[in-house]
Amino acid sequence: MLSSAELRAFFAAIDNPKHPAALLIAYSAGLRVSEIVRLRVGDLDPERRLSHVRSGTGRKDRHTLLSDVA
């Protein structure tokens, strides 16, 4: 397990701003790489802290929770 300082250093080392956002969403929502690739801005609901995953495992749609940080 990484400490919070190590996590901050890890994310600070990433140049492209999309990459840490994708990593935070993937980790907090438990998404697979294929699900992250298909995720669109409209699939995120920050007010309800949900993301809508389309055609996930078994070609089924599902909703996942987003953390406050994500």
N, CA, C and O atoms as CSV, one atom per row, in Angstrom:
chain,resi,resn,atom,element,x,y,z
A,1,MET,N,N,0.848,-1.173,0.000
A,1,MET,CA,C,0.000,0.000,0.000
A,1,MET,C,C,0.894,1.236,0.000
A,1,MET,O,O,1.860,1.329,0.756
A,2,LEU,N,N,0.544,2.179,-0.867
A,2,LEU,CA,C,1.319,3.409,-0.955
A,2,LEU,C,C,0.806,4.437,0.048
A,2,LEU,O,O,-0.385,4.479,0.359
A,3,SER,N,N,1.695,5.242,0.534
A,3,SER,CA,C,1.285,6.329,1.427
A,3,SER,C,C,0.670,7.442,0.579
A,3,SER,O,O,0.823,7.464,-0.642
A,4,SER,N,N,-0.015,8.348,1.234
A,4,SER,CA,C,-0.628,9.451,0.492
A,4,SER,C,C,0.428,10.338,-0.161
A,4,SER,O,O,0.192,10.879,-1.241
A,5,ALA,N,N,1.577,10.494,0.470
A,5,ALA,CA,C,2.659,11.285,-0.132
A,5,ALA,C,C,3.186,10.602,-1.388
A,5,ALA,O,O,3.489,11.270,-2.377
A,6,GLU,N,N,3.298,9.286,-1.356
A,6,GLU,CA,C,3.765,8.554,-2.530
A,6,GLU,C,C,2.749,8.629,-3.665
A,6,GLU,O,O,3.128,8.743,-4.831
A,7,LEU,N,N,1.476,8.568,-3.335
A,7,LEU,CA,C,0.445,8.694,-4.357
A,7,LEU,C,C,0.450,10.083,-4.994
A,7,LEU,O,O,0.307,10.223,-6.209
A,8,ARG,N,N,0.616,11.102,-4.161
A,8,ARG,CA,C,0.682,12.466,-4.712
A,8,ARG,C,C,1.879,12.621,-5.634
A,8,ARG,O,O,1.774,13.249,-6.687
A,9,ALA,N,N,3.015,12.054,-5.248
A,9,ALA,CA,C,4.214,12.130,-6.089
A,9,ALA,C,C,4.006,11.375,-7.399
A,9,ALA,O,O,4.455,11.819,-8.456
A,10,PHE,N,N,3.328,10.239,-7.326
A,10,PHE,CA,C,3.038,9.449,-8.523
A,10,PHE,C,C,2.186,10.258,-9.498
A,10,PHE,O,O,2.514,10.340,-10.681
A,11,PHE,N,N,1.095,10.857,-9.014
A,11,PHE,CA,C,0.209,11.622,-9.890
A,11,PHE,C,C,0.860,12.921,-10.352
A,11,PHE,O,O,0.548,13.397,-11.444
A,12,ALA,N,N,1.743,13.503,-9.570
A,12,ALA,CA,C,2.433,14.731,-9.980
A,12,ALA,C,C,3.409,14.462,-11.123
A,12,ALA,O,O,3.725,15.366,-11.896
A,13,ALA,N,N,3.884,13.229,-11.230
A,13,ALA,CA,C,4.844,12.884,-12.273
A,13,ALA,C,C,4.190,12.654,-13.633
A,13,ALA,O,O,4.892,12.547,-14.638
A,14,ILE,N,N,2.873,12.578,-13.684
A,14,ILE,CA,C,2.159,12.332,-14.932
A,14,ILE,C,C,1.924,13.665,-15.638
A,14,ILE,O,O,1.388,14.602,-15.047
A,15,ASP,N,N,2.334,13.745,-16.925
A,15,ASP,CA,C,2.260,14.992,-17.677
A,15,ASP,C,C,0.872,15.285,-18.245
A,15,ASP,O,O,0.389,16.412,-18.139
A,16,ASN,N,N,0.237,14.303,-18.834
A,16,ASN,CA,C,-1.059,14.509,-19.490
A,16,ASN,C,C,-2.170,14.537,-18.438
A,16,ASN,O,O,-2.306,13.571,-17.686
A,17,PRO,N,N,-2.972,15.606,-18.353
A,17,PRO,CA,C,-3.989,15.713,-17.299
A,17,PRO,C,C,-5.111,14.678,-17.414
A,17,PRO,O,O,-5.807,14.421,-16.431
A,18,LYS,N,N,-5.298,14.085,-18.585
A,18,LYS,CA,C,-6.334,13.059,-18.735
A,18,LYS,C,C,-5.952,11.766,-18.023
A,18,LYS,O,O,-6.827,11.044,-17.545
A,19,HIS,N,N,-4.672,11.467,-17.946
A,19,HIS,CA,C,-4.233,10.190,-17.399
A,19,HIS,C,C,-4.492,10.045,-15.899
A,19,HIS,O,O,-5.006,9.006,-15.484
A,20,PRO,N,N,-4.162,11.038,-15.066
A,20,PRO,CA,C,-4.501,10.864,-13.646
A,20,PRO,C,C,-6.006,10.813,-13.416
A,20,PRO,O,O,-6.475,10.109,-12.522
A,21,ALA,N,N,-6.768,11.557,-14.222
A,21,ALA,CA,C,-8.224,11.521,-14.086
A,21,ALA,C,C,-8.739,10.120,-14.397
A,21,ALA,O,O,-9.577,9.590,-13.667
A,22,ALA,N,N,-8.245,9.519,-15.470
A,22,ALA,CA,C,-8.663,8.170,-15.842
A,22,ALA,C,C,-8.266,7.154,-14.775
A,22,ALA,O,O,-9.038,6.250,-14.457
A,23,LEU,N,N,-7.071,7.301,-14.227
A,23,LEU,CA,C,-6.616,6.380,-13.183
A,23,LEU,C,C,-7.459,6.509,-11.919
A,23,LEU,O,O,-7.823,5.500,-11.316
A,24,LEU,N,N,-7.773,7.731,-11.514
A,24,LEU,CA,C,-8.598,7.929,-10.320
A,24,LEU,C,C,-9.997,7.356,-10.509
A,24,LEU,O,O,-10.534,6.718,-9.603
A,25,ILE,N,N,-10.586,7.579,-11.674
A,25,ILE,CA,C,-11.919,7.053,-11.940
A,25,ILE,C,C,-11.883,5.530,-12.002
A,25,ILE,O,O,-12.758,4.865,-11.446
A,26,ALA,N,N,-10.881,4.980,-12.671
A,26,ALA,CA,C,-10.772,3.521,-12.770
A,26,ALA,C,C,-10.625,2.889,-11.396
A,26,ALA,O,O,-11.277,1.888,-11.096
A,27,TYR,N,N,-9.784,3.461,-10.570
A,27,TYR,CA,C,-9.549,2.908,-9.237
A,27,TYR,C,C,-10.771,3.061,-8.343
A,27,TYR,O,O,-11.165,2.110,-7.668
A,28,SER,N,N,-11.376,4.246,-8.328
A,28,SER,CA,C,-12.490,4.485,-7.407
A,28,SER,C,C,-13.747,3.731,-7.818
A,28,SER,O,O,-14.530,3.322,-6.961
A,29,ALA,N,N,-13.951,3.540,-9.131
A,29,ALA,CA,C,-15.159,2.878,-9.606
A,29,ALA,C,C,-14.948,1.397,-9.900
A,29,ALA,O,O,-15.908,0.683,-10.189
A,30,GLY,N,N,-13.710,0.929,-9.832
A,30,GLY,CA,C,-13.426,-0.474,-10.100
A,30,GLY,C,C,-13.617,-0.842,-11.563
A,30,GLY,O,O,-14.117,-1.922,-11.878
A,31,LEU,N,N,-13.218,0.061,-12.458
A,31,LEU,CA,C,-13.410,-0.169,-13.884
A,31,LEU,C,C,-12.223,-0.898,-14.499
A,31,LEU,O,O,-11.093,-0.796,-14.021
A,32,ARG,N,N,-12.499,-1.622,-15.553
A,32,ARG,CA,C,-11.458,-2.281,-16.333
A,32,ARG,C,C,-10.945,-1.299,-17.393
A,32,ARG,O,O,-11.589,-0.285,-17.665
A,33,VAL,N,N,-9.799,-1.598,-17.983
A,33,VAL,CA,C,-9.208,-0.705,-18.990
A,33,VAL,C,C,-10.164,-0.521,-20.158
A,33,VAL,O,O,-10.331,0.599,-20.642
A,34,SER,N,N,-10.789,-1.584,-20.618
A,34,SER,CA,C,-11.717,-1.478,-21.749
A,34,SER,C,C,-12.913,-0.590,-21.403
A,34,SER,O,O,-13.449,0.090,-22.278
A,35,GLU,N,N,-13.333,-0.589,-20.149
A,35,GLU,CA,C,-14.447,0.259,-19.730
A,35,GLU,C,C,-14.022,1.723,-19.636
A,35,GLU,O,O,-14.804,2.615,-19.963
A,36,ILE,N,N,-12.804,1.972,-19.198
A,36,ILE,CA,C,-12.278,3.340,-19.132
A,36,ILE,C,C,-12.171,3.933,-20.533
A,36,ILE,O,O,-12.489,5.104,-20.739
A,37,VAL,N,N,-11.728,3.133,-21.488
A,37,VAL,CA,C,-11.554,3.616,-22.861
A,37,VAL,C,C,-12.885,4.056,-23.452
A,37,VAL,O,O,-12.930,5.035,-24.197
A,38,ARG,N,N,-13.976,3.352,-23.134
A,38,ARG,CA,C,-15.295,3.688,-23.673
A,38,ARG,C,C,-16.039,4.735,-22.857
A,38,ARG,O,O,-17.104,5.192,-23.273
A,39,LEU,N,N,-15.507,5.121,-21.711
A,39,LEU,CA,C,-16.178,6.076,-20.831
A,39,LEU,C,C,-16.172,7.474,-21.455
A,39,LEU,O,O,-15.153,7.915,-21.986
A,40,ARG,N,N,-17.298,8.159,-21.391
A,40,ARG,CA,C,-17.434,9.517,-21.909
A,40,ARG,C,C,-17.821,10.455,-20.774
A,40,ARG,O,O,-18.315,10.014,-19.737
A,41,VAL,N,N,-17.598,11.739,-20.972
A,41,VAL,CA,C,-17.904,12.734,-19.944
A,41,VAL,C,C,-19.376,12.656,-19.550
A,41,VAL,O,O,-19.709,12.800,-18.373
A,42,GLY,N,N,-20.253,12.433,-20.516
A,42,GLY,CA,C,-21.678,12.336,-20.239
A,42,GLY,C,C,-22.062,11.138,-19.393
A,42,GLY,O,O,-23.167,11.091,-18.853
A,43,ASP,N,N,-21.159,10.162,-19.270
A,43,ASP,CA,C,-21.424,8.975,-18.458
A,43,ASP,C,C,-21.169,9.226,-16.972
A,43,ASP,O,O,-21.509,8.389,-16.136
A,44,LEU,N,N,-20.577,10.362,-16.643
A,44,LEU,CA,C,-20.269,10.685,-15.246
A,44,LEU,C,C,-21.334,11.602,-14.667
A,44,LEU,O,O,-21.747,12.571,-15.305
A,45,ASP,N,N,-21.770,11.293,-13.468
A,45,ASP,CA,C,-22.754,12.110,-12.762
A,45,ASP,C,C,-22.135,12.519,-11.425
A,45,ASP,O,O,-22.309,11.821,-10.426
A,46,PRO,N,N,-21.408,13.658,-11.397
A,46,PRO,CA,C,-20.710,14.046,-10.171
A,46,PRO,C,C,-21.650,14.412,-9.019
A,46,PRO,O,O,-21.278,14.275,-7.853
A,47,GLU,N,N,-22.858,14.874,-9.334
A,47,GLU,CA,C,-23.793,15.233,-8.256
A,47,GLU,C,C,-24.236,14.008,-7.474
A,47,GLU,O,O,-24.314,14.040,-6.246
A,48,ARG,N,N,-24.528,12.923,-8.195
A,48,ARG,CA,C,-24.949,11.681,-7.530
A,48,ARG,C,C,-23.776,10.748,-7.261
A,48,ARG,O,O,-23.947,9.691,-6.655
A,49,ARG,N,N,-22.567,11.144,-7.718
A,49,ARG,CA,C,-21.335,10.374,-7.552
A,49,ARG,C,C,-21.459,8.981,-8.164
A,49,ARG,O,O,-21.144,7.974,-7.530
A,50,LEU,N,N,-21.932,8.950,-9.427
A,50,LEU,CA,C,-22.109,7.704,-10.163
A,50,LEU,C,C,-21.466,7.813,-11.537
A,50,LEU,O,O,-21.325,8.902,-12.094
A,51,SER,N,N,-21.080,6.662,-12.070
A,51,SER,CA,C,-20.667,6.596,-13.468
A,51,SER,C,C,-21.481,5.493,-14.128
A,51,SER,O,O,-21.789,4.475,-13.508
A,52,HIS,N,N,-21.823,5.706,-15.387
A,52,HIS,CA,C,-22.598,4.737,-16.147
A,52,HIS,C,C,-21.641,4.011,-17.079
A,52,HIS,O,O,-21.061,4.622,-17.976
A,53,VAL,N,N,-21.475,2.712,-16.870
A,53,VAL,CA,C,-20.586,1.891,-17.689
A,53,VAL,C,C,-21.452,1.195,-18.733
A,53,VAL,O,O,-22.367,0.444,-18.392
A,54,ARG,N,N,-21.162,1.447,-19.986
A,54,ARG,CA,C,-21.930,0.847,-21.074
A,54,ARG,C,C,-21.203,-0.380,-21.604
A,54,ARG,O,O,-19.991,-0.352,-21.813
A,55,SER,N,N,-21.937,-1.436,-21.815
A,55,SER,CA,C,-21.398,-2.686,-22.372
A,55,SER,C,C,-20.184,-3.166,-21.594
A,55,SER,O,O,-19.117,-3.395,-22.164
A,56,GLY,N,N,-20.354,-3.312,-20.310
A,56,GLY,CA,C,-19.276,-3.835,-19.463
A,56,GLY,C,C,-19.159,-5.338,-19.636
A,56,GLY,O,O,-19.440,-5.865,-20.712
A,57,THR,N,N,-18.751,-6.019,-18.599
A,57,THR,CA,C,-18.601,-7.465,-18.646
A,57,THR,C,C,-19.941,-8.109,-18.989
A,57,THR,O,O,-20.967,-7.774,-18.397
A,58,GLY,N,N,-19.928,-9.022,-19.932
A,58,GLY,CA,C,-21.160,-9.673,-20.355
A,58,GLY,C,C,-22.053,-8.773,-21.179
A,58,GLY,O,O,-23.239,-9.059,-21.341
A,59,ARG,N,N,-21.500,-7.679,-21.707
A,59,ARG,CA,C,-22.238,-6.718,-22.533
A,59,ARG,C,C,-23.432,-6.112,-21.792
A,59,ARG,O,O,-24.459,-5.803,-22.397
A,60,LYS,N,N,-23.285,-5.950,-20.499
A,60,LYS,CA,C,-24.353,-5.367,-19.686
A,60,LYS,C,C,-23.947,-3.982,-19.203
A,60,LYS,O,O,-22.781,-3.726,-18.903
A,61,ASP,N,N,-24.927,-3.100,-19.134
A,61,ASP,CA,C,-24.697,-1.769,-18.578
A,61,ASP,C,C,-24.774,-1.855,-17.058
A,61,ASP,O,O,-25.480,-2.701,-16.510
A,62,ARG,N,N,-24.042,-0.973,-16.387
A,62,ARG,CA,C,-24.104,-0.934,-14.928
A,62,ARG,C,C,-23.720,0.460,-14.456
A,62,ARG,O,O,-23.138,1.241,-15.209
A,63,HIS,N,N,-24.045,0.765,-13.216
A,63,HIS,CA,C,-23.643,2.004,-12.578
A,63,HIS,C,C,-22.629,1.680,-11.483
A,63,HIS,O,O,-22.762,0.685,-10.771
A,64,THR,N,N,-21.626,2.527,-11.362
A,64,THR,CA,C,-20.628,2.358,-10.296
A,64,THR,C,C,-20.507,3.658,-9.518
A,64,THR,O,O,-20.877,4.725,-10.006
A,65,LEU,N,N,-19.996,3.558,-8.325
A,65,LEU,CA,C,-19.807,4.724,-7.476
A,65,LEU,C,C,-18.502,5.423,-7.791
A,65,LEU,O,O,-17.519,4.783,-8.163
A,66,LEU,N,N,-18.494,6.741,-7.640
A,66,LEU,CA,C,-17.270,7.539,-7.767
A,66,LEU,C,C,-16.897,8.070,-6.393
A,66,LEU,O,O,-17.765,8.453,-5.609
A,67,SER,N,N,-15.633,8.089,-6.112
A,67,SER,CA,C,-15.186,8.645,-4.838
A,67,SER,C,C,-15.209,10.163,-4.893
A,67,SER,O,O,-15.320,10.744,-5.973
A,68,ASP,N,N,-15.105,10.808,-3.739
A,68,ASP,CA,C,-15.055,12.262,-3.693
A,68,ASP,C,C,-13.834,12.802,-4.422
A,68,ASP,O,O,-13.904,13.848,-5.067
A,69,VAL,N,N,-12.725,12.099,-4.324
A,69,VAL,CA,C,-11.479,12.537,-4.974
A,69,VAL,C,C,-11.604,12.470,-6.484
A,69,VAL,O,O,-11.156,13.375,-7.189
A,70,ALA,N,N,-12.209,11.406,-6.983
A,70,ALA,CA,C,-12.359,11.239,-8.445
A,70,ALA,C,C,-13.296,12.296,-8.984
A,70,ALA,O,O,-13.558,12.334,-10.186
